[in-house]
Amino acid sequence: MTSAAGPAAWALRFSPRRAAVSGKALEIGTQALLVTLLPRLLGPAEFGRMSVALAVVTIGSVAMSLGAPASFARFVPAAPEHLRVGTARSLTIRLLPLRAAQMGIALLVAIVLVMARPSSFPAPDAALVLAALGAEVGALLLAQIALGLGATWIWSYRLSARNVALLLLVPAFAALGWTVDVMWTVALGCAAGLLFAFALVWPLVRHASPGAPIPEGAMRFGRVSGLALLVGQVTYRGPVLATSVGGLSPEDVGYAGLAASIAMAVIYAVRELFMVSVPELVDCWSRDPSEADRRLRRLGWRVQLALTGGALLGAVALEQVLPLVVGDAFAPAT
């Protein structure tokens, strides 16, 4: 039977909050480059296409996840230590047929859209977005195992791996003079995130003993949490999709994509900081509920102070700074 020694050792090296801080610092850094470097290279129209593709991939993967990451973070750490790897394995096996069925439905939807509106949904674009969605769903399925086992840094760095791939691919193709469609970069970036998660998570579970029971209420808890997360993602990325299907110009879609990207860099930093703290808080709650409550409140106040200061600074400097950062082509976005 595989013990939890490996994940526990990683958790000691990368505590949940340390993983959140380092992982989100890298993600925010790469996200900042995504909204500064790529708009300059791609221009509003192509950046808008990339933003729409990422919006579809993100909303689709969150909808398919059904809150499973929250279930892994809540129930796997609560299992007896010698059963945690097996519990993560059992939960994953339970989810695999459902994910396959969901991808089948996504394929049917893509076929219908391509046949009904080929001018708005070209077949090559639909195929690449569907491939990116499959890679993102797989990466999420693997990373949530690491989240439950305490290797939270893998969860925190997953999106950074995708962002780094995008940041390398777009300038590389431009430097080589290759006229590669931006949809290819989205698909390859999501594939990089999948490879990152697989390479690090597979060693944690490949020797897990089968037959560990699934905790009672885990799936229902995930569905409730997933619905809340899905509503949030539609709120964050919905404006980009709305501008795309609403008949606005490609440039307007690019402006909306830029605004959404900046906002989501902040939103994700806060969300993931709390998400990766859940295993530590659950463990602390089992020993001292009052201490867990104090830690959570202290974390909340610190985040609130940082966000308030950042929002005030951004409101004052936006009109002057944005064109300097992303180029004059995005000046109307202010």
C-alpha positions in Angstrom: 0.0 0.0 0.0 1.3 3.4 -0.9 1.6 5.7 2.1 1.0 9.4 2.1 4.7 10.0 3.0 5.4 11.4 -0.5 2.6 13.9 -0.5 3.2 14.7 3.1 6.9 15.5 2.4 5.9 17.8 -0.4 3.4 19.5 1.8 6.0 20.2 4.3 8.3 21.8 1.7 5.4 23.6 0.1 2.8 24.5 2.8 -0.6 25.5 1.4 -0.1 29.2 1.9 3.5 29.1 0.7 2.3 27.2 -2.4 -0.5 29.7 -2.9 1.8 32.7 -2.6 4.5 31.3 -4.8 2.1 29.7 -7.3 -0.1 32.7 -7.6 2.8 35.1 -7.8 4.0 33.2 -10.8 0.5 33.0 -12.2 -0.1 36.7 -11.7 3.2 37.4 -13.3 2.5 35.3 -16.4 -1.1 36.7 -16.5 0.4 40.2 -16.5 2.6 39.2 -19.4 -0.4 37.7 -21.2 -2.2 41.0 -21.0 0.8 43.1 -21.9 3.0 41.2 -24.3 0.4 39.2 -26.3 -1.9 42.1 -27.0 1.0 44.0 -28.6 2.0 40.9 -30.7 -1.5 39.9 -31.7 -3.5 43.1 -31.9 -7.1 43.6 -30.6 -8.8 41.2 -33.1 -6.5 38.2 -32.7 -6.2 38.7 -28.9 -10.0 38.7 -28.8 -10.1 35.4 -30.6 -7.7 33.9 -28.1 -9.7 35.3 -25.2 -12.9 33.8 -26.5 -11.2 30.4 -26.9 -9.9 30.6 -23.4 -13.3 31.6 -22.1 -14.9 28.6 -23.7 -12.3 26.3 -22.4 -12.4 27.7 -18.8 -16.2 27.8 -18.5 -16.5 24.3 -20.1 -13.9 22.7 -17.8 -15.4 24.3 -14.7 -18.9 23.1 -15.8 -17.6 19.6 -16.3 -15.7 19.6 -13.0 -19.0 19.7 -11.0 -17.0 21.1 -8.0 -14.8 18.0 -7.8 -11.7 20.1 -6.7 -13.6 21.3 -3.7 -14.6 17.7 -2.8 -11.0 16.5 -3.1 -9.8 19.4 -0.9 -12.5 18.8 1.7 -12.8 15.0 1.9 -9.4 13.5 1.0 -7.5 15.3 3.9 -10.3 14.2 6.3 -9.7 10.5 5.5 -7.3 8.4 7.6 -3.8 9.1 6.5 -3.2 5.6 5.2 -6.3 5.8 3.0 -5.9 9.3 1.5 -4.1 8.2 -1.7 -6.7 5.4 -2.2 -9.6 7.7 -1.5 -8.2 10.1 -4.2 -7.9 7.2 -6.6 -11.5 6.0 -5.9 -12.9 9.5 -6.4 -11.0 9.9 -9.7 -12.2 6.5 -11.0 -15.8 7.4 -10.2 -15.4 10.7 -12.2 -13.8 9.2 -15.3 -16.9 7.8 -17.1 -18.7 11.1 -16.3 -15.9 13.2 -17.9 -15.9 11.0 -21.0 -19.7 11.4 -21.4 -19.3 15.2 -20.9 -16.7 15.4 -23.6 -19.0 13.4 -25.9 -21.7 16.0 -25.3 -19.2 18.8 -26.0 -18.3 17.1 -29.3 -22.0 16.9 -30.3 -22.5 20.6 -29.5 -19.4 21.6 -31.6 -20.7 19.6 -34.5 -24.1 21.2 -34.3 -22.6 24.7 -34.2 -20.3 24.1 -37.1 -23.1 22.7 -39.2 -25.6 25.4 -38.2 -23.3 28.5 -38.4 -20.1 27.6 -40.3 -19.2 31.3 -40.8 -19.3 32.0 -37.0 -17.9 28.6 -36.0 -15.3 27.4 -38.5 -14.6 23.7 -38.2 -10.8 24.1 -37.6 -11.4 26.5 -34.8 -14.0 24.3 -33.2 -11.7 21.3 -33.4 -8.8 23.1 -31.7 -11.0 24.6 -29.0 -12.4 21.1 -28.3 -8.9 19.7 -28.1 -8.0 22.4 -25.7 -11.0 21.7 -23.6 -10.2 18.0 -23.4 -6.6 18.9 -22.2 -7.9 21.3 -19.6 -10.4 18.8 -18.3 -7.7 16.2 -17.9 -5.3 18.6 -16.2 -8.0 19.7 -13.8 -8.8 16.0 -13.0 -5.2 15.3 -12.2 -4.4 18.5 -10.3 -7.3 18.1 -7.9 -5.7 14.8 -6.8 -2.6 16.7 -5.8 -4.8 19.3 -4.1 -6.5 16.7 -1.9 -3.2 15.0 -1.1 -1.6 18.2 0.2 0.7 18.7 -2.8 -1.0 22.0 -3.4 1.8 23.6 -5.3 0.9 21.4 -8.3 -2.6 22.8 -8.2 -1.2 26.3 -7.9 1.3 26.0 -10.7 -1.0 24.3 -13.2 -2.4 27.4 -14.8 1.1 29.0 -14.8 2.3 26.1 -16.9 -0.4 26.9 -19.5 0.4 30.6 -19.4 4.1 30.1 -19.8 3.4 27.9 -22.9 1.3 30.6 -24.4 3.9 33.2 -23.7 6.6 31.1 -25.4 4.6 30.0 -28.3 3.2 33.3 -29.6 6.5 35.2 -29.7 8.3 32.1 -31.0 5.9 31.7 -34.0 6.2 35.4 -34.7 10.0 35.4 -34.6 10.1 32.4 -36.9 7.7 34.1 -39.3 5.2 31.2 -39.0 1.6 32.3 -39.7 0.2 29.9 -37.0 -3.4 30.4 -36.1 -3.8 31.7 -32.5 -6.2 28.7 -31.8 -3.2 26.4 -32.1 -1.4 28.2 -29.4 -4.4 27.8 -27.1 -4.6 24.1 -27.8 -0.8 23.6 -27.3 -0.9 25.7 -24.1 -3.6 23.6 -22.6 -1.7 20.5 -23.6 1.4 21.8 -21.8 -0.8 22.2 -18.6 -2.0 18.6 -19.0 1.6 17.2 -19.4 2.7 19.2 -16.3 -0.1 17.8 -14.2 0.4 14.2 -15.4 4.2 14.2 -14.9 3.8 15.3 -11.2 0.6 13.5 -10.1 1.0 10.1 -11.7 3.9 9.1 -9.3 1.6 10.0 -6.3 -1.1 7.6 -7.3 0.3 4.8 -9.5 0.7 2.4 -6.6 -2.4 3.4 -4.7 -4.4 0.4 -3.3 -7.8 0.0 -4.9 -11.1 -0.2 -3.0 -10.8 2.8 -0.7 -14.4 3.9 0.1 -15.7 7.2 -1.3 -16.6 9.5 1.6 -20.3 9.9 2.2 -21.6 13.2 0.7 -18.5 13.9 -1.3 -20.2 14.0 -4.7 -23.1 16.1 -3.4 -20.8 18.6 -1.8 -18.9 18.9 -5.1 -22.1 19.6 -7.1 -23.1 22.4 -4.8 -19.7 23.9 -4.8 -19.3 23.5 -8.5 -22.6 25.3 -9.2 -21.3 28.3 -7.3 -18.0 28.2 -9.2 -19.7 27.9 -12.5 -21.9 30.9 -11.9 -18.7 32.8 -11.0 -16.9 31.7 -14.2 -19.9 32.7 -16.4 -19.8 36.1 -14.6 -16.1 36.6 -15.2 -15.8 35.4 -18.8 -19.4 35.9 -19.9 -18.8 39.4 -21.3 -16.1 38.1 -23.7 -18.5 35.5 -25.0 -21.3 38.1 -25.2 -19.3 40.5 -27.3 -18.3 37.7 -29.6 -21.7 36.3 -30.3 -23.4 39.7 -30.1 -22.1 40.9 -33.4 -19.6 43.4 -32.1 -16.3 44.1 -34.0 -13.3 41.8 -33.4 -11.6 44.8 -31.9 -14.3 45.2 -29.3 -14.0 41.5 -28.5 -10.3 42.2 -27.9 -11.0 45.1 -25.6 -13.4 42.9 -23.6 -10.9 40.1 -23.4 -8.2 42.5 -22.1 -10.5 43.8 -19.3 -11.6 40.3 -18.4 -8.0 39.1 -18.3 -6.9 41.8 -15.9 -9.9 41.3 -13.6 -9.4 37.5 -13.5 -5.8 37.8 -12.6 -6.9 39.4 -9.3 -10.0 37.2 -8.8 -8.0 33.9 -9.3 -5.3 35.0 -6.9 -7.8 35.4 -4.1 -9.8 32.3 -5.0 -6.8 30.0 -5.2 -5.3 31.4 -2.0 -8.3 30.3 -0.1 -8.7 27.0 -2.1 -5.2 25.8 -1.4 -5.6 26.7 2.3 -8.6 24.3 2.7 -6.5 21.1 3.5 -4.5 22.9 6.1 -7.6 24.5 7.7 -9.4 21.1 7.7 -6.5 19.5 9.5 -6.3 22.4 11.9 -10.1 22.3 12.5 -9.8 18.6 13.6 -7.4 19.7 16.4 -8.5 23.2 17.3 -11.6 24.7 15.6 -11.1 28.2 17.2 -7.5 28.3 15.8 -8.8 27.4 12.3 -11.3 30.2 12.5 -8.7 32.7 13.6 -6.4 31.7 10.7 -9.2 32.0 8.2 -10.3 35.5 9.5 -6.7 36.7 9.5 -6.2 35.6 5.9 -9.4 37.3 4.9 -8.5 40.6 6.4 -5.1 40.6 4.8 -6.5 39.9 1.4 -9.2 42.6 1.8 -6.6 45.2 2.6 -4.4 44.3 -0.3 -7.3 44.4 -2.8 -8.6 47.7 -1.6 -5.2 49.4 -2.0 -4.8 47.8 -5.5 -8.2 48.8 -6.7 -7.7 52.5 -5.6 -4.4 52.6 -7.3 -5.7 51.1 -10.5 -8.6 53.5 -10.8 -6.3 56.5 -10.6 -3.6 55.2 -13.0 -5.6 53.2 -15.6 -6.1 55.8 -18.4 -2.4 56.8 -18.3 -0.8 53.4 -17.9 -2.9 51.0 -20.0 -1.9 52.4 -23.5 1.7 52.5 -22.4 1.6 48.9 -21.4 -0.4 47.2 -24.1 -0.1 49.6 -26.9 -2.0 52.5 -28.4 -4.3 50.1 -30.3 -6.0 49.3 -27.0 -6.4 53.0 -26.0 -10.2 52.9 -26.7 -10.5 50.1 -24.0 -10.0 52.7 -21.3 
